[in-house]
């Protein structure tokens, strides 16, 4: 029983990658300068992070990146934002993590 648990636990724990909420894909994701956001309302900071020390080797980087961006979009949507401005990604070897500012640019 212990052997079975040791073999299957990482697979059970790794099953979660954030999926986009309905309409969250309409949120613009930008890299750039905060000066581009003049005239937009600051809605706060959002963080997207996917992957863990125990499962990063089972999920490809593209899927982890999409999950992190989906997580930020979902969070920005709850803040009433329509745009997120990404900061430089944080370098982790076992996960993908983004930090961004959320803005409302459209009336």
MODELLER restraints for C-alpha pairs under 7 A, 6 or more apart:
rsr = mdl.restraints
at = mdl.atoms
rsr.add(forms.Gaussian(group=physical.xy_distance, feature=features.Distance(at['CA:10:A'], at['CA:54:A']), mean=6.32, stdev=0.5))
rsr.add(forms.Gaussian(group=physical.xy_distance, feature=features.Distance(at['CA:10:A'], at['CA:55:A']), mean=6.25, stdev=0.5))
rsr.add(forms.Gaussian(group=physical.xy_distance, feature=features.Distance(at['CA:14:A'], at['CA:55:A']), mean=5.44, stdev=0.5))
rsr.add(forms.Gaussian(group=physical.xy_distance, feature=features.Distance(at['CA:17:A'], at['CA:50:A']), mean=6.73, stdev=0.5))
rsr.add(forms.Gaussian(group=physical.xy_distance, feature=features.Distance(at['CA:17:A'], at['CA:67:A']), mean=5.40, stdev=0.5))
rsr.add(forms.Gaussian(group=physical.xy_distance, feature=features.Distance(at['CA:18:A'], at['CA:67:A']), mean=4.70, stdev=0.5))
rsr.add(forms.Gaussian(group=physical.xy_distance, feature=features.Distance(at['CA:18:A'], at['CA:70:A']), mean=6.16, stdev=0.5))
rsr.add(forms.Gaussian(group=physical.xy_distance, feature=features.Distance(at['CA:18:A'], at['CA:71:A']), mean=5.86, stdev=0.5))
rsr.add(forms.Gaussian(group=physical.xy_distance, feature=features.Distance(at['CA:19:A'], at['CA:67:A']), mean=6.37, stdev=0.5))
rsr.add(forms.Gaussian(group=physical.xy_distance, feature=features.Distance(at['CA:19:A'], at['CA:70:A']), mean=6.05, stdev=0.5))
rsr.add(forms.Gaussian(group=physical.xy_distance, feature=features.Distance(at['CA:20:A'], at['CA:70:A']), mean=5.03, stdev=0.5))
rsr.add(forms.Gaussian(group=physical.xy_distance, feature=features.Distance(at['CA:20:A'], at['CA:74:A']), mean=6.47, stdev=0.5))
rsr.add(forms.Gaussian(group=physical.xy_distance, feature=features.Distance(at['CA:21:A'], at['CA:74:A']), mean=5.96, stdev=0.5))
rsr.add(forms.Gaussian(group=physical.xy_distance, feature=features.Distance(at['CA:24:A'], at['CA:73:A']), mean=5.55, stdev=0.5))
rsr.add(forms.Gaussian(group=physical.xy_distance, feature=features.Distance(at['CA:24:A'], at['CA:74:A']), mean=5.66, stdev=0.5))
rsr.add(forms.Gaussian(group=physical.xy_distance, feature=features.Distance(at['CA:24:A'], at['CA:77:A']), mean=6.10, stdev=0.5))
rsr.add(forms.Gaussian(group=physical.xy_distance, feature=features.Distance(at['CA:27:A'], at['CA:73:A']), mean=6.29, stdev=0.5))
rsr.add(forms.Gaussian(group=physical.xy_distance, feature=features.Distance(at['CA:27:A'], at['CA:82:A']), mean=4.70, stdev=0.5))
rsr.add(forms.Gaussian(group=physical.xy_distance, feature=features.Distance(at['CA:27:A'], at['CA:83:A']), mean=5.24, stdev=0.5))
rsr.add(forms.Gaussian(group=physical.xy_distance, feature=features.Distance(at['CA:28:A'], at['CA:82:A']), mean=6.28, stdev=0.5))
rsr.add(forms.Gaussian(group=physical.xy_distance, feature=features.Distance(at['CA:28:A'], at['CA:83:A']), mean=4.49, stdev=0.5))
rsr.add(forms.Gaussian(group=physical.xy_distance, feature=features.Distance(at['CA:28:A'], at['CA:84:A']), mean=6.16, stdev=0.5))
rsr.add(forms.Gaussian(group=physical.xy_distance, feature=features.Distance(at['CA:29:A'], at['CA:83:A']), mean=5.96, stdev=0.5))
rsr.add(forms.Gaussian(group=physical.xy_distance, feature=features.Distance(at['CA:29:A'], at['CA:84:A']), mean=5.04, stdev=0.5))
rsr.add(forms.Gaussian(group=physical.xy_distance, feature=features.Distance(at['CA:29:A'], at['CA:85:A']), mean=6.15, stdev=0.5))
rsr.add(forms.Gaussian(group=physical.xy_distance, feature=features.Distance(at['CA:30:A'], at['CA:84:A']), mean=6.14, stdev=0.5))
rsr.add(forms.Gaussian(group=physical.xy_distance, feature=features.Distance(at['CA:30:A'], at['CA:85:A']), mean=4.83, stdev=0.5))
rsr.add(forms.Gaussian(group=physical.xy_distance, feature=features.Distance(at['CA:30:A'], at['CA:86:A']), mean=6.02, stdev=0.5))
rsr.add(forms.Gaussian(group=physical.xy_distance, feature=features.Distance(at['CA:31:A'], at['CA:85:A']), mean=5.73, stdev=0.5))
rsr.add(forms.Gaussian(group=physical.xy_distance, feature=features.Distance(at['CA:31:A'], at['CA:86:A']), mean=5.19, stdev=0.5))
rsr.add(forms.Gaussian(group=physical.xy_distance, feature=features.Distance(at['CA:32:A'], at['CA:85:A']), mean=6.92, stdev=0.5))
rsr.add(forms.Gaussian(group=physical.xy_distance, feature=features.Distance(at['CA:39:A'], at['CA:105:A']), mean=7.00, stdev=0.5))
rsr.add(forms.Gaussian(group=physical.xy_distance, feature=features.Distance(at['CA:40:A'], at['CA:103:A']), mean=5.93, stdev=0.5))
rsr.add(forms.Gaussian(group=physical.xy_distance, feature=features.Distance(at['CA:40:A'], at['CA:104:A']), mean=5.51, stdev=0.5))
rsr.add(forms.Gaussian(group=physical.xy_distance, feature=features.Distance(at['CA:40:A'], at['CA:105:A']), mean=4.37, stdev=0.5))
rsr.add(forms.Gaussian(group=physical.xy_distance, feature=features.Distance(at['CA:41:A'], at['CA:103:A']), mean=5.32, stdev=0.5))
rsr.add(forms.Gaussian(group=physical.xy_distance, feature=features.Distance(at['CA:41:A'], at['CA:104:A']), mean=4.98, stdev=0.5))
rsr.add(forms.Gaussian(group=physical.xy_distance, feature=features.Distance(at['CA:41:A'], at['CA:105:A']), mean=6.36, stdev=0.5))
rsr.add(forms.Gaussian(group=physical.xy_distance, feature=features.Distance(at['CA:42:A'], at['CA:102:A']), mean=6.23, stdev=0.5))
rsr.add(forms.Gaussian(group=physical.xy_distance, feature=features.Distance(at['CA:42:A'], at['CA:103:A']), mean=4.65, stdev=0.5))
rsr.add(forms.Gaussian(group=physical.xy_distance, feature=features.Distance(at['CA:42:A'], at['CA:104:A']), mean=6.64, stdev=0.5))
rsr.add(forms.Gaussian(group=physical.xy_distance, feature=features.Distance(at['CA:43:A'], at['CA:79:A']), mean=6.22, stdev=0.5))
rsr.add(forms.Gaussian(group=physical.xy_distance, feature=features.Distance(at['CA:43:A'], at['CA:81:A']), mean=6.31, stdev=0.5))
rsr.add(forms.Gaussian(group=physical.xy_distance, feature=features.Distance(at['CA:43:A'], at['CA:102:A']), mean=5.20, stdev=0.5))
rsr.add(forms.Gaussian(group=physical.xy_distance, feature=features.Distance(at['CA:43:A'], at['CA:103:A']), mean=5.14, stdev=0.5))
rsr.add(forms.Gaussian(group=physical.xy_distance, feature=features.Distance(at['CA:43:A'], at['CA:104:A']), mean=6.75, stdev=0.5))
rsr.add(forms.Gaussian(group=physical.xy_distance, feature=features.Distance(at['CA:44:A'], at['CA:101:A']), mean=5.77, stdev=0.5))
rsr.add(forms.Gaussian(group=physical.xy_distance, feature=features.Distance(at['CA:44:A'], at['CA:102:A']), mean=5.37, stdev=0.5))
rsr.add(forms.Gaussian(group=physical.xy_distance, feature=features.Distance(at['CA:45:A'], at['CA:100:A']), mean=5.75, stdev=0.5))
rsr.add(forms.Gaussian(group=physical.xy_distance, feature=features.Distance(at['CA:45:A'], at['CA:101:A']), mean=4.51, stdev=0.5))
rsr.add(forms.Gaussian(group=physical.xy_distance, feature=features.Distance(at['CA:45:A'], at['CA:102:A']), mean=5.85, stdev=0.5))
rsr.add(forms.Gaussian(group=physical.xy_distance, feature=features.Distance(at['CA:46:A'], at['CA:72:A']), mean=5.65, stdev=0.5))
rsr.add(forms.Gaussian(group=physical.xy_distance, feature=features.Distance(at['CA:46:A'], at['CA:75:A']), mean=6.38, stdev=0.5))
rsr.add(forms.Gaussian(group=physical.xy_distance, feature=features.Distance(at['CA:46:A'], at['CA:76:A']), mean=6.54, stdev=0.5))
rsr.add(forms.Gaussian(group=physical.xy_distance, feature=features.Distance(at['CA:46:A'], at['CA:99:A']), mean=6.03, stdev=0.5))
rsr.add(forms.Gaussian(group=physical.xy_distance, feature=features.Distance(at['CA:46:A'], at['CA:100:A']), mean=5.33, stdev=0.5))
rsr.add(forms.Gaussian(group=physical.xy_distance, feature=features.Distance(at['CA:46:A'], at['CA:101:A']), mean=6.07, stdev=0.5))
rsr.add(forms.Gaussian(group=physical.xy_distance, feature=features.Distance(at['CA:46:A'], at['CA:102:A']), mean=6.53, stdev=0.5))
rsr.add(forms.Gaussian(group=physical.xy_distance, feature=features.Distance(at['CA:47:A'], at['CA:72:A']), mean=5.62, stdev=0.5))
rsr.add(forms.Gaussian(group=physical.xy_distance, feature=features.Distance(at['CA:47:A'], at['CA:98:A']), mean=5.74, stdev=0.5))
rsr.add(forms.Gaussian(group=physical.xy_distance, feature=features.Distance(at['CA:47:A'], at['CA:99:A']), mean=4.67, stdev=0.5))
rsr.add(forms.Gaussian(group=physical.xy_distance, feature=features.Distance(at['CA:47:A'], at['CA:100:A']), mean=6.35, stdev=0.5))
rsr.add(forms.Gaussian(group=physical.xy_distance, feature=features.Distance(at['CA:48:A'], at['CA:68:A']), mean=4.23, stdev=0.5))
rsr.add(forms.Gaussian(group=physical.xy_distance, feature=features.Distance(at['CA:48:A'], at['CA:69:A']), mean=5.98, stdev=0.5))
rsr.add(forms.Gaussian(group=physical.xy_distance, feature=features.Distance(at['CA:48:A'], at['CA:71:A']), mean=5.05, stdev=0.5))
rsr.add(forms.Gaussian(group=physical.xy_distance, feature=features.Distance(at['CA:48:A'], at['CA:72:A']), mean=4.84, stdev=0.5))
rsr.add(forms.Gaussian(group=physical.xy_distance, feature=features.Distance(at['CA:48:A'], at['CA:97:A']), mean=5.59, stdev=0.5))
rsr.add(forms.Gaussian(group=physical.xy_distance, feature=features.Distance(at['CA:48:A'], at['CA:98:A']), mean=5.16, stdev=0.5))
rsr.add(forms.Gaussian(group=physical.xy_distance, feature=features.Distance(at['CA:48:A'], at['CA:99:A']), mean=6.58, stdev=0.5))
rsr.add(forms.Gaussian(group=physical.xy_distance, feature=features.Distance(at['CA:49:A'], at['CA:68:A']), mean=4.74, stdev=0.5))
rsr.add(forms.Gaussian(group=physical.xy_distance, feature=features.Distance(at['CA:49:A'], at['CA:95:A']), mean=6.93, stdev=0.5))
rsr.add(forms.Gaussian(group=physical.xy_distance, feature=features.Distance(at['CA:49:A'], at['CA:96:A']), mean=5.53, stdev=0.5))
rsr.add(forms.Gaussian(group=physical.xy_distance, feature=features.Distance(at['CA:49:A'], at['CA:97:A']), mean=4.18, stdev=0.5))
rsr.add(forms.Gaussian(group=physical.xy_distance, feature=features.Distance(at['CA:49:A'], at['CA:98:A']), mean=6.37, stdev=0.5))
rsr.add(forms.Gaussian(group=physical.xy_distance, feature=features.Distance(at['CA:50:A'], at['CA:64:A']), mean=5.39, stdev=0.5))
rsr.add(forms.Gaussian(group=physical.xy_distance, feature=features.Distance(at['CA:50:A'], at['CA:67:A']), mean=6.12, stdev=0.5))
rsr.add(forms.Gaussian(group=physical.xy_distance, feature=features.Distance(at['CA:50:A'], at['CA:68:A']), mean=5.36, stdev=0.5))
rsr.add(forms.Gaussian(group=physical.xy_distance, feature=features.Distance(at['CA:50:A'], at['CA:95:A']), mean=5.58, stdev=0.5))
rsr.add(forms.Gaussian(group=physical.xy_distance, feature=features.Distance(at['CA:50:A'], at['CA:96:A']), mean=5.42, stdev=0.5))
rsr.add(forms.Gaussian(group=physical.xy_distance, feature=features.Distance(at['CA:50:A'], at['CA:97:A']), mean=6.61, stdev=0.5))
rsr.add(forms.Gaussian(group=physical.xy_distance, feature=features.Distance(at['CA:51:A'], at['CA:64:A']), mean=6.43, stdev=0.5))
rsr.add(forms.Gaussian(group=physical.xy_distance, feature=features.Distance(at['CA:51:A'], at['CA:94:A']), mean=6.23, stdev=0.5))
rsr.add(forms.Gaussian(group=physical.xy_distance, feature=features.Distance(at['CA:51:A'], at['CA:95:A']), mean=4.23, stdev=0.5))
rsr.add(forms.Gaussian(group=physical.xy_distance, feature=features.Distance(at['CA:51:A'], at['CA:96:A']), mean=6.48, stdev=0.5))
rsr.add(forms.Gaussian(group=physical.xy_distance, feature=features.Distance(at['CA:52:A'], at['CA:94:A']), mean=5.83, stdev=0.5))
rsr.add(forms.Gaussian(group=physical.xy_distance, feature=features.Distance(at['CA:52:A'], at['CA:95:A']), mean=5.83, stdev=0.5))
rsr.add(forms.Gaussian(group=physical.xy_distance, feature=features.Distance(at['CA:53:A'], at['CA:94:A']), mean=5.34, stdev=0.5))
rsr.add(forms.Gaussian(group=physical.xy_distance, feature=features.Distance(at['CA:56:A'], at['CA:94:A']), mean=5.29, stdev=0.5))
rsr.add(forms.Gaussian(group=physical.xy_distance, feature=features.Distance(at['CA:56:A'], at['CA:95:A']), mean=6.30, stdev=0.5))
rsr.add(forms.Gaussian(group=physical.xy_distance, feature=features.Distance(at['CA:64:A'], at['CA:96:A']), mean=6.05, stdev=0.5))
rsr.add(forms.Gaussian(group=physical.xy_distance, feature=features.Distance(at['CA:65:A'], at['CA:96:A']), mean=5.92, stdev=0.5))
rsr.add(forms.Gaussian(group=physical.xy_distance, feature=features.Distance(at['CA:68:A'], at['CA:96:A']), mean=6.64, stdev=0.5))
rsr.add(forms.Gaussian(group=physical.xy_distance, feature=features.Distance(at['CA:68:A'], at['CA:97:A']), mean=6.45, stdev=0.5))
rsr.add(forms.Gaussian(group=physical.xy_distance, feature=features.Distance(at['CA:68:A'], at['CA:98:A']), mean=6.82, stdev=0.5))
rsr.add(forms.Gaussian(group=physical.xy_distance, feature=features.Distance(at['CA:76:A'], at['CA:102:A']), mean=5.82, stdev=0.5))
rsr.add(forms.Gaussian(group=physical.xy_distance, feature=features.Distance(at['CA:80:A'], at['CA:104:A']), mean=6.82, stdev=0.5))
rsr.add(forms.Gaussian(group=physical.xy_distance, feature=features.Distance(at['CA:81:A'], at['CA:102:A']), mean=5.73, stdev=0.5))
rsr.add(forms.Gaussian(group=physical.xy_distance, feature=features.Distance(at['CA:81:A'], at['CA:103:A']), mean=4.98, stdev=0.5))
rsr.add(forms.Gaussian(group=physical.xy_distance, feature=features.Distance(at['CA:81:A'], at['CA:104:A']), mean=4.43, stdev=0.5))
rsr.add(forms.Gaussian(group=physical.xy_distance, feature=features.Distance(at['CA:82:A'], at['CA:103:A']), mean=6.23, stdev=0.5))
rsr.add(forms.Gaussian(group=physical.xy_distance, feature=features.Distance(at['CA:82:A'], at['CA:104:A']), mean=5.14, stdev=0.5))
rsr.add(forms.Gaussian(group=physical.xy_distance, feature=features.Distance(at['CA:82:A'], at['CA:105:A']), mean=6.51, stdev=0.5))
rsr.add(forms.Gaussian(group=physical.xy_distance, feature=features.Distance(at['CA:83:A'], at['CA:102:A']), mean=5.91, stdev=0.5))
rsr.add(forms.Gaussian(group=physical.xy_distance, feature=features.Distance(at['CA:83:A'], at['CA:103:A']), mean=5.23, stdev=0.5))
rsr.add(forms.Gaussian(group=physical.xy_distance, feature=features.Distance(at['CA:83:A'], at['CA:104:A']), mean=6.28, stdev=0.5))
rsr.add(forms.Gaussian(group=physical.xy_distance, feature=features.Distance(at['CA:83:A'], at['CA:105:A']), mean=6.91, stdev=0.5))
rsr.add(forms.Gaussian(group=physical.xy_distance, feature=features.Distance(at['CA:84:A'], at['CA:100:A']), mean=6.05, stdev=0.5))
rsr.add(forms.Gaussian(group=physical.xy_distance, feature=features.Distance(at['CA:84:A'], at['CA:101:A']), mean=5.54, stdev=0.5))
rsr.add(forms.Gaussian(group=physical.xy_distance, feature=features.Distance(at['CA:84:A'], at['CA:102:A']), mean=4.46, stdev=0.5))
rsr.add(forms.Gaussian(group=physical.xy_distance, feature=features.Distance(at['CA:84:A'], at['CA:103:A']), mean=6.06, stdev=0.5))
rsr.add(forms.Gaussian(group=physical.xy_distance, feature=features.Distance(at['CA:85:A'], at['CA:100:A']), mean=5.31, stdev=0.5))
rsr.add(forms.Gaussian(group=physical.xy_distance, feature=features.Distance(at['CA:85:A'], at['CA:101:A']), mean=5.30, stdev=0.5))
rsr.add(forms.Gaussian(group=physical.xy_distance, feature=features.Distance(at['CA:85:A'], at['CA:102:A']), mean=6.55, stdev=0.5))
rsr.add(forms.Gaussian(group=physical.xy_distance, feature=features.Distance(at['CA:86:A'], at['CA:99:A']), mean=6.17, stdev=0.5))
rsr.add(forms.Gaussian(group=physical.xy_distance, feature=features.Distance(at['CA:86:A'], at['CA:100:A']), mean=4.31, stdev=0.5))
rsr.add(forms.Gaussian(group=physical.xy_distance, feature=features.Distance(at['CA:86:A'], at['CA:101:A']), mean=6.72, stdev=0.5))
rsr.add(forms.Gaussian(group=physical.xy_distance, feature=features.Distance(at['CA:87:A'], at['CA:99:A']), mean=5.75, stdev=0.5))
rsr.add(forms.Gaussian(group=physical.xy_distance, feature=features.Distance(at['CA:87:A'], at['CA:100:A']), mean=5.52, stdev=0.5))
rsr.add(forms.Gaussian(group=physical.xy_distance, feature=features.Distance(at['CA:89:A'], at['CA:97:A']), mean=6.24, stdev=0.5))
rsr.add(forms.Gaussian(group=physical.xy_distance, feature=features.Distance(at['CA:89:A'], at['CA:98:A']), mean=5.05, stdev=0.5))
rsr.add(forms.Gaussian(group=physical.xy_distance, feature=features.Distance(at['CA:89:A'], at['CA:99:A']), mean=7.00, stdev=0.5))
rsr.add(forms.Gaussian(group=physical.xy_distance, feature=features.Distance(at['CA:90:A'], at['CA:97:A']), mean=5.69, stdev=0.5))
rsr.add(forms.Gaussian(group=physical.xy_distance, feature=features.Distance(at['CA:90:A'], at['CA:98:A']), mean=6.31, stdev=0.5))
